[in-house]
Amino acid sequence: MMLLLFLFVGLVAGIGLALRPRFNNPVRSDRYTPRPRGTLTFNKDVAPIIFDRCAYCHRPGQTAPFTLLNYADVKKRSKQIAEVTARGYMPPWLPEPGFGDFTDVRRLAANQLGVLQQWIAEGAVEGDPSGLPPTPKWPEDWQLGVPDLVVKMPQAYALASEGKDVYRNVVIPIPVGTSRYVKGGAFARQPQSAASRVYQPRRDQAIAATGGSSKSAGLRRHGFA
């Protein structure tokens, strides 16, 4: 089975950047103070963290391989969650802490990580259902609102339903005749579950990518499996 992947890029014009790093001197990260043993529960303490940092991708129709929307989901994966969060592998966020402040950081704060680890270590108790916050509702289309400009891939890329991760360089012309400031950008794909990450290469990388040839959309991205 093959999936035809279409990538749409939405740009919001304006002054400034959505990600504005302020490169300060590294600061000591906050530390977690353990809670009294047996007081942490999923409904009161853990669900807000899961909803805020995990469920955006771990929900139906998105790229994560399983959902994390309720106690049963999280309890089933608790050992795996403890491992990947302790290693900093999840939630995915590459910038090192202490070297800049970014908008919409996905990294777990020390307090959030500590609560998760302690809750799992103590048996992952569900707790009083009345303390469970409502499941978040996410926009079904553009996450940053309707963009001022939408550009599309020149053709679809056929992605196998199984196999290794596939990385492609796709050059998408931006039909703007004058210099513009970009306030933000978002990527949409069809189907939504087809791509898990989108990288924005430098302009020179994009120019170099146009020199190859391929029968499919884009070129193979070197340096990845």
N, CA, C and O of each residue as an XYZ file, in Angstrom:
900
protein
N       0.848     -1.193      0.000
C       0.000      0.000      0.000
C       0.879      1.237      0.000
O       1.862      1.295      0.739
N       0.548      2.213     -0.805
C       1.315      3.447     -0.888
C       0.442      4.611     -0.470
O      -0.759      4.634     -0.740
N       1.051      5.568      0.187
C       0.360      6.787      0.563
C       0.895      7.925     -0.283
O       2.110      8.077     -0.411
N       0.012      8.728     -0.864
C       0.442      9.904     -1.601
C       0.509     11.068     -0.634
O      -0.506     11.496     -0.085
N       1.713     11.576     -0.433
C       1.947     12.614      0.559
C       2.001     13.972     -0.117
O       2.831     14.196     -0.997
N       1.126     14.877      0.285
C       1.154     16.253     -0.169
C       1.562     17.128      1.010
O       1.058     16.951      2.119
N       2.462     18.060      0.776
C       2.903     18.954      1.832
C       2.509     20.370      1.470
O       2.813     20.845      0.376
N       1.840     21.039      2.377
C       1.440     22.416      2.185
C       2.131     23.259      3.234
O       2.193     22.870      4.400
N       2.648     24.401      2.838
C       3.329     25.282      3.766
C       2.544     26.573      3.866
O       2.288     27.232      2.858
N       2.163     26.935      5.080
C       1.437     28.174      5.301
C       2.337     29.193      5.953
O       2.976     28.897      6.963
N       2.404     30.400      5.394
C       3.249     31.456      5.926
C       2.385     32.611      6.390
O       1.425     32.997      5.723
N       2.739     33.155      7.545
C       2.041     34.303      8.092
C       2.979     35.489      8.030
O       4.044     35.476      8.647
N       2.591     36.511      7.291
C       3.453     37.667      7.126
C       3.332     38.586      8.326
O       2.279     38.663      8.960
N       4.422     39.285      8.634
C       4.404     40.228      9.742
C       5.817     40.597     10.131
O       6.773     40.104      9.532
N       5.964     41.438     11.103
C       7.277     41.850     11.570
C       7.692     40.947     12.716
O       6.925     40.724     13.652
N       8.898     40.435     12.639
C       9.415     39.597     13.709
C       9.439     38.138     13.309
O       9.139     37.801     12.163
N       9.793     37.272     14.240
C       9.895     35.838     14.008
C       9.108     35.104     15.069
O       8.988     35.563     16.205
N       8.566     33.943     14.681
C       7.830     33.136     15.646
C       8.774     32.589     16.706
O       8.409     32.510     17.879
N       9.983     32.211     16.305
C      10.992     31.734     17.249
C      12.055     32.817     17.379
O      12.792     33.090     16.432
N      12.128     33.423     18.543
C      13.090     34.496     18.724
C      14.061     34.105     19.823
O      13.780     34.335     20.999
N      15.197     33.519     19.467
C      16.144     33.124     20.505
C      16.805     34.341     21.136
O      17.215     35.269     20.438
N      16.904     34.328     22.456
C      17.669     35.331     23.166
C      18.839     34.611     23.812
O      18.671     33.908     24.809
N      20.001     34.782     23.255
C      21.144     33.994     23.664
C      21.780     34.604     24.915
O      22.634     35.488     24.840
N      21.337     34.107     26.048
C      21.876     34.540     27.322
C      22.895     33.524     27.806
O      23.069     32.470     27.194
N      23.559     33.836     28.890
C      24.470     32.871     29.486
C      23.669     31.701     30.029
O      22.552     31.900     30.507
N      24.206     30.484     29.971
C      23.488     29.327     30.499
C      23.127     29.533     31.964
O      23.926     30.047     32.748
N      21.918     29.128     32.319
C      21.473     29.255     33.698
C      21.195     27.868     34.253
O      20.920     26.933     33.502
N      21.268     27.743     35.561
C      21.010     26.454     36.194
C      19.534     26.121     36.067
O      18.677     26.944     36.392
N      19.238     24.934     35.601
C      17.843     24.525     35.435
C      17.202     24.306     36.806
O      17.898     24.056     37.790
N      15.873     24.402     36.863
C      15.160     24.179     38.109
C      15.264     22.719     38.516
O      15.552     21.847     37.696
N      15.030     22.475     39.770
C      15.137     21.123     40.296
C      13.785     20.671     40.834
O      12.955     21.477     41.254
N      13.595     19.372     40.806
C      12.330     18.810     41.264
C      12.406     18.472     42.743
O      13.353     17.830     43.198
N      11.408     18.907     43.480
C      11.275     18.546     44.886
C      10.239     17.442     44.994
O       9.063     17.688     44.727
N      10.633     16.228     45.377
C       9.685     15.113     45.415
C       8.466     15.422     46.278
O       8.566     16.065     47.322
N       7.312     14.947     45.813
C       6.070     15.102     46.559
C       5.994     14.026     47.638
O       6.683     13.010     47.541
N       5.164     14.231     48.667
C       4.976     13.174     49.670
C       4.553     11.871     48.990
O       3.712     11.876     48.091
N       5.127     10.787     49.414
C       4.896      9.501     48.767
C       3.410      9.151     48.756
O       2.715      9.298     49.762
N       2.934      8.684     47.597
C       1.562      8.233     47.460
C       0.542      9.323     47.191
O      -0.656      9.044     47.153
N       0.987     10.558     47.002
C       0.034     11.658     46.783
C      -0.186     11.970     45.308
O      -1.166     12.632     44.967
N       0.689     11.517     44.433
C       0.555     11.815     43.011
C      -0.446     10.871     42.349
O      -0.412      9.662     42.578
N      -1.333     11.425     41.529
C      -2.279     10.608     40.779
C      -2.294     11.065     39.323
O      -1.858     12.168     38.996
N      -2.806     10.192     38.462
C      -2.910     10.548     37.049
C      -3.868     11.710     36.855
O      -3.521     12.698     36.208
N      -5.069     11.602     37.406
C      -6.098     12.590     37.131
C      -5.715     13.986     37.623
O      -6.006     14.974     36.949
N      -5.079     14.079     38.765
C      -4.775     15.377     39.351
C      -3.442     15.947     38.887
O      -3.336     17.151     38.651
N      -2.421     15.102     38.752
C      -1.064     15.600     38.534
C      -0.472     15.280     37.167
O       0.243     16.104     36.597
N      -0.758     14.100     36.637
C      -0.085     13.631     35.425
C      -0.848     13.998     34.156
O      -0.234     14.375     33.157
N      -2.157     13.896     34.179
C      -2.948     14.211     32.979
C      -2.664     15.611     32.438
O      -2.523     15.756     31.224
N      -2.572     16.655     33.276
C      -2.245     17.968     32.722
C      -0.922     17.997     31.968
O      -0.794     18.712     30.974
N       0.062     17.232     32.425
C       1.364     17.170     31.746
C       1.227     16.434     30.418
O       1.733     16.893     29.394
N       0.553     15.306     30.437
C       0.354     14.517     29.214
C      -0.408     15.330     28.171
O      -0.034     15.345     26.999
N      -1.465     15.998     28.590
C      -2.265     16.801     27.656
C      -1.451     17.962     27.088
O      -1.617     18.326     25.924
N      -0.579     18.539     27.899
C       0.176     19.717     27.490
C       1.381     19.365     26.624
O       1.721     20.115     25.709
N       2.038     18.224     26.902
C       3.306     17.936     26.252
C       3.296     16.723     25.320
O       4.207     16.571     24.506
N       2.293     15.865     25.422
C       2.331     14.599     24.680
C       1.150     14.387     23.726
O       1.321     13.902     22.607
N      -0.034     14.753     24.182
C      -1.242     14.346     23.459
C      -1.410     15.032     22.117
O      -2.145     14.534     21.264
N      -0.746     16.166     21.906
C      -0.887     16.846     20.615
C      -0.514     15.916     19.464
O      -1.196     15.897     18.439
N       0.564     15.144     19.624
C       0.966     14.165     18.608
C       0.383     12.787     18.883
O       0.081     12.041     17.951
N       0.223     12.445     20.162
C      -0.273     11.117     20.529
C      -1.796     11.122     20.613
O      -2.383     10.991     21.687
N      -2.415     11.278     19.441
C      -3.869     11.259     19.318
C      -4.233     10.730     17.930
O      -3.374     10.700     17.049
N      -5.466     10.317     17.715
C      -5.839      9.733     16.423
C      -5.577     10.682     15.256
O      -5.834     11.883     15.336
N      -5.058     10.109     14.169
C      -4.824     10.865     12.956
C      -3.505     11.607     12.913
O      -3.196     12.248     11.908
N      -2.717     11.539     13.978
C      -1.434     12.223     14.001
C      -0.303     11.209     13.804
O      -0.551     10.028     13.561
N       0.935     11.685     13.911
C       2.067     10.855     13.514
C       2.553      9.890     14.585
O       3.246      8.927     14.255
N       2.221     10.105     15.844
C       2.684      9.209     16.900
C       2.056      7.824     16.734
O       0.922      7.712     16.269
N       2.786      6.770     17.112
C       2.305      5.403     16.853
C       1.222      4.921     17.815
O       0.653      3.851     17.597
N       0.922      5.675     18.868
C      -0.135      5.276     19.795
C      -0.695      6.533     20.462
O      -0.062      7.588     20.448
N      -1.883      6.406     21.043
C      -2.540      7.549     21.671
C      -2.207      7.620     23.162
O      -1.940      6.606     23.807
N      -2.230      8.839     23.685
C      -2.060      9.078     25.119
C      -3.116     10.090     25.541
O      -2.813     11.253     25.809
N      -4.354      9.630     25.594
C      -5.469     10.533     25.871
C      -6.220     10.184     27.148
O      -7.112     10.927     27.558
N      -5.878      9.068     27.785
C      -6.581      8.708     29.013
C      -5.664      7.869     29.899
O      -4.539      7.542     29.523
N      -6.165      7.536     31.066
C      -5.354      6.792     32.034
C      -4.907      5.447     31.486
O      -3.745      5.072     31.643
N      -5.812      4.714     30.844
C      -5.461      3.389     30.320
C      -4.321      3.476     29.315
O      -3.412      2.646     29.330
N      -4.365      4.490     28.431
C      -3.290      4.680     27.446
C      -1.942      4.883     28.132
O      -0.950      4.246     27.777
N      -1.919      5.773     29.111
C      -0.665      6.144     29.765
C      -0.167      5.020     30.669
O       1.032      4.741     30.700
N      -1.055      4.382     31.391
C      -0.676      3.271     32.263
C      -0.024      2.150     31.455
O       0.985      1.582     31.873
N      -0.600      1.838     30.307
C      -0.070      0.771     29.456
C       1.349      1.076     28.999
O       2.159      0.161     28.855
N       1.662      2.339     28.769
C       2.966      2.744     28.242
C       3.852      3.371     29.311
O       4.853      4.005     28.977
N       3.514      3.211     30.578
C       4.199      3.945     31.642
C       5.700      3.638     31.698
O       6.500      4.553     31.890
N       6.091      2.390     31.537
C       7.504      2.037     31.579
C       8.265      2.706     30.437
O       9.362      3.232     30.629
N       7.672      2.679     29.255
C       8.292      3.321     28.090
C       8.351      4.833     28.271
O       9.351      5.460     27.923
N       7.294      5.418     28.808
C       7.271      6.855     29.044
C       8.370      7.255     30.027
O       9.056      8.256     29.825
N       8.531      6.479     31.077
C       9.580      6.782     32.060
C      10.956      6.765     31.401
O      11.797      7.615     31.693
N      11.185      5.806     30.521
C      12.498      5.675     29.879
C      12.776      6.820     28.911
O      13.830      7.451     28.991
N      11.847      7.096     27.999
C      12.124      8.086     26.952
C      12.135      9.506     27.490
O      12.844     10.361     26.959
N      11.352      9.774     28.547
C      11.387     11.118     29.125
C      12.646     11.315     29.960
O      13.201     12.413     29.985
N      13.100     10.278     30.638
C      14.334     10.396     31.425
C      15.531     10.660     30.521
O      16.449     11.383     30.907
N      15.531     10.083     29.327
C      16.634     10.289     28.377
C      16.512     11.594     27.610
O      17.447     11.994     26.916
N      15.370     12.264     27.725
C      15.160     13.486     26.971
C      14.810     13.236     25.522
O      14.804     14.162     24.711
N      14.514     11.977     25.188
C      14.158     11.627     23.818
C      12.751     12.119     23.474
O      12.461     12.477     22.333
N      11.898     12.125     24.479
C      10.539     12.620     24.336
C      10.236     13.581     25.488
O      10.700     13.382     26.610
N       9.457     14.618     25.202
C       9.007     15.090     23.895
C      10.186     15.561     23.043
O      11.179     16.045     23.585
N      10.092     15.427     21.718
C      11.228     15.781     20.861
C      11.487     17.284     20.857
O      10.617     18.070     20.483
N      12.689     17.678     21.274
C      13.074     19.095     21.289
C      14.599     19.141     21.335
O      15.202     18.770     22.342
N      15.223     19.596     20.248
C      16.674     19.485     20.099
C      17.496     20.576     20.782
O      18.590     20.261     21.248
N      17.060     21.832     20.879
C      17.922     22.858     21.467
C      18.327     22.536     22.909
O      17.506     22.080     23.705
N      19.591     22.777     23.232
C      20.075     22.574     24.588
C      19.489     23.645     25.503
O      19.392     24.806     25.105
N      19.098     23.276     26.721
C      18.554     24.278     27.638
C      19.633     25.255     28.094
O      20.807     24.901     28.197
N      19.213     26.489     28.364
C      20.127     27.481     28.897
C      20.819     28.346     27.880
O      21.597     29.225     28.253
N      20.559     28.125     26.583
C      21.241     28.889     25.543
C      20.273     29.702     24.690
O      20.624     30.093     23.576
N      19.089     29.961     25.172
C      18.128     30.750     24.415
C      16.714     30.399     24.826
O      16.447     29.285     25.278
N      15.819     31.339     24.672
C      14.410     31.140     25.004
C      13.605     31.085     23.712
O      13.739     31.955     22.851
N      12.779     30.068     23.580
C      12.021     29.855     22.355
C      10.525     29.786     22.649
O      10.106     29.410     23.744
N       9.743     30.153     21.661
C       8.294     30.043     21.759
C       7.871     28.579     21.596
O       8.454     27.837     20.805
N       6.859     28.182     22.349
C       6.270     26.841     22.231
C       7.282     25.726     22.458
O       7.307     24.750     21.708
N       8.108     25.860     23.474
C       9.082     24.821     23.808
C       8.349     23.553     24.230
O       7.420     23.608     25.037
N       8.759     22.427     23.693
C       8.107     21.150     24.023
C       8.831     20.382     25.118
O       8.321     19.370     25.600
N      10.002     20.842     25.517
C      10.776     20.131     26.530
C      10.019     20.094     27.859
O       9.344     21.058     28.220
N      10.133     18.983     28.583
C       9.543     18.891     29.908
C      10.344     19.736     30.891
O      11.573     19.675     30.907
N       9.661     20.512     31.700
C      10.322     21.213     32.790
C      10.731     20.183     33.844
O      10.185     19.081     33.891
N      11.691     20.551     34.682
C      12.172     19.621     35.702
C      11.039     19.156     36.604
O      11.006     17.993     37.008
N      10.121     20.043     36.920
C       8.998     19.676     37.781
C       8.088     18.673     37.086
O       7.623     17.721     37.711
N       7.831     18.881     35.789
C       6.986     17.948     35.047
C       7.634     16.578     34.941
O       6.979     15.556     35.150
N       8.922     16.559     34.616
C       9.628     15.283     34.516
C       9.653     14.568     35.859
O       9.462     13.354     35.921
N       9.886     15.310     36.929
C       9.923     14.699     38.249
C       8.599     14.087     38.644
O       8.554     12.993     39.206
N       7.508     14.800     38.349
C       6.183     14.269     38.665
C       5.926     12.977     37.899
O       5.442     12.002     38.472
N       6.246     12.964     36.611
C       6.052     11.750     35.812
C       6.845     10.581     36.376
O       6.306      9.494     36.582
N       8.129     10.813     36.623
C       8.998      9.733     37.093
C       8.549      9.211     38.456
O       8.512      7.999     38.670
N       8.211     10.101     39.370
C       7.787      9.662     40.695
C       6.458      8.931     40.633
O       6.283      7.909     41.297
N       5.520      9.437     39.845
C       4.210      8.789     39.722
C       4.345      7.379     39.177
O       3.706      6.456     39.682
N       5.161      7.203     38.159
C       5.353      5.875     37.564
C       6.066      4.950     38.549
O       5.694      3.785     38.687
N       7.080      5.461     39.227
C       7.840      4.646     40.185
C       6.971      4.173     41.347
O       7.235      3.124     41.936
N       5.938      4.943     41.675
C       5.082      4.595     42.808
C       3.848      3.805     42.401
O       2.938      3.614     43.208
N       3.810      3.347     41.157
C       2.734      2.451     40.749
C       1.691      3.033     39.825
O       0.736      2.344     39.466
N       1.848      4.300     39.424
C       0.949      4.918     38.437
C      -0.516      4.827     38.859
O      -1.327      4.195     38.182
N      -0.844      5.460     39.976
C      -2.198      5.451     40.518
C      -3.100      6.376     39.703
O      -2.670      7.451     39.286
N      -4.357      5.961     39.473
C      -5.281      6.764     38.680
C      -5.822      7.956     39.453
O      -5.785      9.080     38.952
N      -6.321      7.734     40.656
C      -6.835      8.825     41.466
C      -8.305      9.110     41.244
O      -8.987      8.396     40.509
N      -8.788     10.166     41.891
C     -10.189     10.557     41.853
C     -10.558     11.069     40.463
O      -9.949     12.027     39.988
N     -11.542     10.454     39.796
C     -11.929     10.897     38.452
C     -12.387     12.351     38.387
O     -12.308     12.974     37.328
N     -12.858     12.892     39.491
C     -13.333     14.275     39.475
C     -12.203     15.273     39.266
O     -12.450     16.425     38.907
N     -10.968     14.842     39.489
C      -9.833     15.735     39.304
C      -9.286     15.763     37.895
O      -8.354     16.516     37.612
N      -9.853     14.948     36.990
C      -9.345     14.871     35.613
C      -9.748     16.104     34.812
O     -10.936     16.414     34.724
N      -8.787     16.813     34.227
C      -9.146     17.965     33.384
C      -9.755     17.496     32.071
O      -9.557     16.346     31.678
N     -10.492     18.364     31.388
C     -11.084     17.964     30.096
C     -10.015     17.719     29.049
O      -8.962     18.358     29.065
N     -10.284     16.795     28.142
C      -9.359     16.533     27.041
C      -9.264     17.762     26.146
O     -10.291     18.323     25.765
N      -8.063     18.188     25.808
C      -7.927     19.389     24.970
C      -8.570     19.188     23.599
O      -8.729     18.064     23.124
N      -8.933     20.307     22.982
C      -9.439     20.303     21.612
C      -8.448     21.092     20.764
O      -8.107     22.233     21.074
N      -7.995     20.456     19.689
C      -6.998     21.079     18.831
C      -7.636     21.484     17.506
O      -8.607     20.867     17.069
N      -7.089     22.528     16.861
C      -7.609     22.914     15.531
C      -7.455     21.761     14.549
O      -6.476     21.017     14.598
N      -8.413     21.624     13.672
C      -8.394     20.536     12.707
C      -7.563     20.878     11.475
O      -7.185     19.983     10.719
N      -7.274     22.165     11.263
C      -6.538     22.524     10.055
C      -5.233     23.228     10.421
O      -4.317     22.585     10.935
N      -5.127     24.525     10.169
C      -3.891     25.257     10.447
C      -3.785     25.575     11.926
O      -4.681     26.189     12.505
N      -2.668     25.149     12.544
C      -2.505     25.305     13.980
C      -2.291     26.758     14.392
O      -2.593     27.123     15.528
N      -1.773     27.600     13.484
C      -1.504     29.006     13.795
C      -2.563     29.938     13.217
O      -2.379     31.156     13.214
N      -3.658     29.385     12.732
C      -4.673     30.205     12.093
C      -4.512     30.197     10.583
O      -3.547     29.640     10.059
N      -5.447     30.807      9.889
C      -5.421     30.829      8.426
C      -4.209     31.631      7.950
O      -4.065     32.794      8.327
N      -3.322     31.032      7.122
C      -2.114     31.730      6.675
C      -2.407     32.759      5.590
O      -3.434     32.702      4.913
N      -1.474     33.706      5.441
C      -1.588     34.699      4.373
C      -1.202     34.123      3.018
O      -1.656     34.603      1.979
N      -0.368     33.101      3.033
C       0.089     32.493      1.780
C       0.242     31.000      1.979
O       0.805     30.569      2.985
N      -0.246     30.204      1.046
C      -0.098     28.750      1.075
C       0.632     28.315     -0.183
O       0.192     28.624     -1.291
N       1.731     27.608     -0.029
C       2.465     27.059     -1.166
C       2.445     25.537     -1.063
O       2.384     24.986      0.036
N       2.497     24.857     -2.211
C       2.329     23.407     -2.241
C       3.494     22.730     -2.943
O       4.205     23.337     -3.744
N       3.668     21.442     -2.615
C       4.623     20.621     -3.350
C       4.196     20.543     -4.804
O       3.002     20.484     -5.096
N       5.157     20.541     -5.723
C       4.791     20.477     -7.141
C       4.109     19.170     -7.522
O       3.333     19.136     -8.477
N       4.384     18.097     -6.793
C       3.718     16.820     -7.044
C       3.759     16.001     -5.769
O       4.550     16.278     -4.868
N       2.900     14.986     -5.695
C       2.836     14.146     -4.509
C       4.020     13.187     -4.467
O       4.603     12.852     -5.498
N       4.362     12.754     -3.261
C       5.392     11.733     -3.096
C       4.729     10.450     -2.585
O       4.003     10.486     -1.592
N       4.971      9.328     -3.248
C       4.383      8.047     -2.860
C       5.187      7.452     -1.711
O       6.346      7.076     -1.890
N       4.582      7.367     -0.543
C       5.249      6.879      0.659
C       4.708      5.500      1.024
O       3.499      5.322      1.178
N       5.606      4.530      1.162
C       5.182      3.174      1.533
C       4.571      3.190      2.921
O       4.997      3.960      3.782
N       3.573      2.344      3.144
C       2.884      2.306      4.434
C       3.730      1.656      5.516
O       3.431      1.830      6.697
N       4.778      0.912      5.163
C       5.659      0.278      6.127
C       7.104      0.445      5.672
O       7.379      0.750      4.511
N       8.016      0.238      6.616
C       9.437      0.320      6.273
C      10.155      1.382      7.081
O       9.600      1.942      8.027
N      11.413      1.660      6.694
C      12.232      2.628      7.402
C      11.722      4.049      7.154
O      10.952      4.307      6.230
N      12.186      4.964      8.024
C      11.864      6.370      7.823
C      12.451      6.850      6.504
O      13.549      6.446      6.122
N      11.730      7.696      5.820
C      12.158      8.238      4.535
C      12.323      9.746      4.681
O      11.422     10.436      5.159
N      13.473     10.245      4.268
C      13.740     11.682      4.291
C      13.917     12.173      2.863
O      14.689     11.600      2.095
N      13.194     13.246      2.505
C      13.269     13.792      1.162
C      13.540     15.291      1.220
O      13.014     15.992      2.084
N      14.361     15.775      0.296
C      14.536     17.210      0.088
C      13.521     17.669     -0.953
O      13.533     17.191     -2.088
N      12.664     18.573     -0.578
C      11.661     19.102     -1.496
C      11.824     20.616     -1.570
O      11.755     21.301     -0.549
N      12.037     21.131     -2.761
C      12.191     22.568     -2.976
C      10.847     23.140     -3.414
O      10.300     22.740     -4.442
N      10.326     24.061     -2.643
C       9.028     24.658     -2.931
C       9.225     26.152     -3.167
O       9.539     26.875     -2.221
N       9.052     26.639     -4.395
C       9.213     28.074     -4.675
C       8.197     28.910     -3.890
O       7.048     28.505     -3.713
N       8.634     30.070     -3.430
C       7.755     31.002     -2.737
C       7.419     32.148     -3.701
O       8.300     32.949     -4.013
N       6.194     32.249     -4.172
C       5.840     33.246     -5.194
C       5.623     34.650     -4.609
O       4.512     35.180     -4.621
N       6.700     35.228     -4.105
C       6.636     36.572     -3.545
C       7.680     37.423     -4.255
O       8.856     37.062     -4.282
N       7.267     38.541     -4.825
C       8.178     39.345     -5.628
C       9.008     40.328     -4.847
O       9.999     40.837     -5.371
N       8.640     40.622     -3.594
C       9.380     41.576     -2.789
C       9.785     40.940     -1.471
O       9.264     39.892     -1.090
N      10.705     41.573     -0.785
C      11.146     41.062      0.512
C      10.019     41.192      1.531
O       9.372     42.234      1.631
N       9.798     40.129      2.276
C       8.757     40.135      3.300
C       9.312     39.528      4.575
O      10.165     38.643      4.533
N       8.827     40.006      5.695
C       9.150     39.393      6.976
C       8.162     38.261      7.249
O       6.967     38.396      6.986
N       8.660     37.160      7.771
C       7.806     36.013      8.082
C       7.651     35.915      9.593
O       8.633     35.754     10.317
N       6.427     36.012     10.057
C       6.149     35.919     11.486
C       6.049     34.472     11.948
O       6.419     34.153     13.078
N       5.556     33.604     11.088
C       5.401     32.207     11.473
C       5.129     31.347     10.265
O       4.754     31.852      9.207
N       5.312     30.061     10.413
C       5.059     29.126      9.335
C       4.563     27.805      9.879
O       4.904     27.431     11.001
N       3.776     27.103      9.116
C       3.243     25.808      9.529
C       3.213     24.880      8.331
O       3.106     25.325      7.189
N       3.307     23.589      8.600
C       3.297     22.573      7.558
C       2.048     21.710      7.723
O       1.738     21.264      8.827
N       1.345     21.481      6.639
C       0.188     20.588      6.643
C       0.449     19.463      5.660
O       1.088     19.676      4.630
N      -0.030     18.283      5.962
C       0.219     17.130      5.102
C      -1.073     16.337      4.931
O      -1.962     16.373      5.781
N      -1.152     15.638      3.835
C      -2.299     14.778      3.554
C      -1.787     13.410      3.133
O      -1.088     13.311      2.125
N      -2.115     12.332      3.881
C      -2.870     12.362      5.126
C      -2.030     12.881      6.293
O      -0.805     12.944      6.196
N      -2.689     13.255      7.398
C      -2.000     13.851      8.540
C      -0.979     12.913      9.161
O       0.021     13.376      9.708
N      -1.205     11.603      9.091
C      -0.330     10.634      9.745
C       0.877     10.245      8.905
O       1.653      9.383      9.317
N       1.058     10.859      7.734
C       2.086     10.379      6.811
C       3.484     10.837      7.161
O       4.439     10.112      6.880
N       3.653     11.997      7.758
C       4.985     12.534      8.043
C       5.065     12.942      9.497
O       4.135     13.545     10.032
N       6.181     12.614     10.141
C       6.306     12.939     11.555
C       7.149     14.178     11.792
O       6.988     14.830     12.823
N       8.043     14.528     10.875
C       8.904     15.691     11.064
C       9.123     16.379      9.734
O       9.186     15.735      8.687
N       9.237     17.688      9.788
C       9.568     18.482      8.614
C      10.724     19.385      8.988
O      10.646     20.141      9.957
N      11.801     19.304      8.214
C      12.978     20.131      8.457
C      13.013     21.255      7.433
O      12.662     21.064      6.269
N      13.441     22.434      7.884
C      13.581     23.565      6.991
C      15.062     23.790      6.716
O      15.768     24.314      7.577
N      15.552     23.408      5.534
C      16.982     23.560      5.236
C      17.329     25.007      4.933
O      16.453     25.846      4.722
N      18.630     25.280      4.916
C      19.097     26.607      4.525
C      18.862     26.812      3.036
O      18.650     25.859      2.286
N      18.905     28.068      2.627
C      18.646     28.406      1.233
C      19.660     27.734      0.304
O      19.294     27.273     -0.777
N      20.952     27.675      0.722
C      21.954     27.061     -0.145
C      21.713     25.568     -0.296
O      22.004     24.997     -1.347
N      21.179     24.926      0.749
C      20.837     23.508      0.637
C      19.693     23.320     -0.347
O      19.687     22.369     -1.128
N      18.729     24.224     -0.306
C      17.590     24.122     -1.222
C      18.042     24.315     -2.663
O      17.576     23.611     -3.558
N      18.948     25.266     -2.892
C      19.449     25.495     -4.242
C      20.202     24.273     -4.741
O      20.047     23.864     -5.892
N      21.027     23.687     -3.859
C      21.793     22.506     -4.254
C      20.875     21.348     -4.599
O      21.177     20.551     -5.487
N      19.741     21.254     -3.888
C      18.823     20.138     -4.118
C      18.176     20.193     -5.492
O      17.732     19.168     -6.010
N      18.118     21.383     -6.087
C      17.479     21.491     -7.398
C      18.366     20.935     -8.500
O      17.908     20.787     -9.633
N      19.622     20.622     -8.203
C      20.535     20.159     -9.238
C      20.415     18.692     -9.563
O      20.983     18.231    -10.554
N      19.671     17.929     -8.731
C      19.555     16.501     -8.994
C      18.360     16.187     -9.857
O      17.698     17.085    -10.378
N      18.089     14.909    -10.006
C      16.933     14.487    -10.784
C      16.270     13.323    -10.083
O      16.945     12.505     -9.458
N      14.975     13.242    -10.179
C      14.238     12.177     -9.536
C      12.872     12.063    -10.187
O      12.291     13.064    -10.607
N      12.358     10.841    -10.271
C      11.034     10.629    -10.822
C       9.956     10.918     -9.777
O       8.791     11.115    -10.122
N      10.350     10.943     -8.483
C       9.413     11.239     -7.416
C       9.611     12.666     -6.948
O      10.601     13.316     -7.282
N       8.648     13.145     -6.164
C       8.760     14.500     -5.632
C       9.934     14.594     -4.677
O      10.056     13.787     -3.755
N      10.799     15.578     -4.892
C      11.933     15.783     -4.000
C      13.086     14.857     -4.280
O      13.015     13.986     -5.147
N      14.161     15.063     -3.523
C      15.366     14.255     -3.640
C      15.658     13.580     -2.321
O      15.258     14.074     -1.267
N      16.351     12.455     -2.364
C      16.687     11.733     -1.151
C      17.579     12.599     -0.278
O      18.561     13.169     -0.754
N      17.240     12.693      0.985
C      18.024     13.486      1.925
C      19.188     12.641      2.429
O      18.966     11.617      3.075
N      20.413     13.046      2.149
C      21.586     12.278      2.532
C      21.902     12.519      4.002
O      21.550     13.554      4.568
N      22.563     11.559      4.596
C      22.957     11.671      5.993
C      21.965     11.059      6.942
O      22.173     11.087      8.155
N      20.875     10.500      6.415
C      19.879      9.838      7.246
C      19.652      8.425      6.720
O      19.905      8.134      5.551
N      19.172      7.555      7.601
C      18.877      6.186      7.188
C      17.682      6.174      6.250
O      17.272      5.109      5.788
